[in-house]
């Protein structure tokens, strides 16, 4: 999201730059030319202009979706600045109280003249991360704006990309929730429906109906929203849409009344989770389950383009979702290919103290590895499974346990986070490590040596508060 910060002091400029970057694209306006030059030389996006003039904000190319933050040091010129910002068309306006002795009184005075302005006292922001406060508040305003814009529409289209994946379907379901719509008044559709078995299984189990739509039918909708996709994907079919919510890189060549594109997020469902939370929406178990599954799928369980916000969304949705349903969606039917790797895991496996470990060698598909780990967790006397294979010059490891022993996520982070991506929670974790990095740390191990090495690491981890290790035995 783009922000324009109108500041008077260097301290506030640097604080906002430190707190809001890189989640926000922040441009600064200061009146002092020497201060502007000094900050510009320090690498900040800053310009010198008169904050009391409307053309200052017109030249800054602000839109109704631009967040404008104004430093309030108690000077009388604040009202003139806010009038100019309003005249330039801004609607997301924050006043950051820095020097006001009575912030609540100051807020009442301003809101009497500028009811759309939101007042935040600097002293109150030190109790929680500034980024979180701004982000949630800004999201709330943006969501409320597009809710009002869609409220008078009889027929709404929520358009997904072709062959929609879990993130697209879950995002469509979530947006319909945000808009307070039903499947009759907000159609979730794609030009080509889901075809992959796992996506069809999700749609069936969660009763997500994705209609097939043709370009000729678009004119029958009063509002068009896109989730997990942008208009360029459809060629020249769209030059203007009403709402775009996506986590992929932003593309040019179209206009949108509202858009929320956050490329640092691991999934569009994470963005929609924040939208739902921002307006205190009631998230049903079905929607929470779809979104949780989508975040896991799109981030490869936090090993691909995932960050703090994805983890926060996952943590928020987890108690609201049906975990058993997710496991069922993830658990695919047995196929000859999968059975081949189950047998290979048995042949190469070792089990000690209810820990099963196996190396599958080279695998053409990554999904075989977690499938085998889940499969062997079902066996009697097995409490931990650690299964690994080589996929595209990377070692992929899936760790599962019954959830009441030590933390699987801690295990992979302890031994593999320094050489690759590793993470997860108590009962389910994953590590993805470049082969070269693994060999540099542990040596060029053969299949049996690899299994024994990883098993010894697991036992070492489990024995930190337990009895000594037992002798390895063939599984």
Order of alpha helices (4+ residues) and beta strands (2+ residues): beta-alpha-beta-alpha-beta-alpha-beta-alpha-beta-alpha-beta-alpha-alpha-beta-alpha-beta-alpha-beta-beta-beta-beta-alpha-alpha-alpha-alpha-alpha-beta-beta-alpha-beta-beta-alpha-beta-beta-alpha-alpha
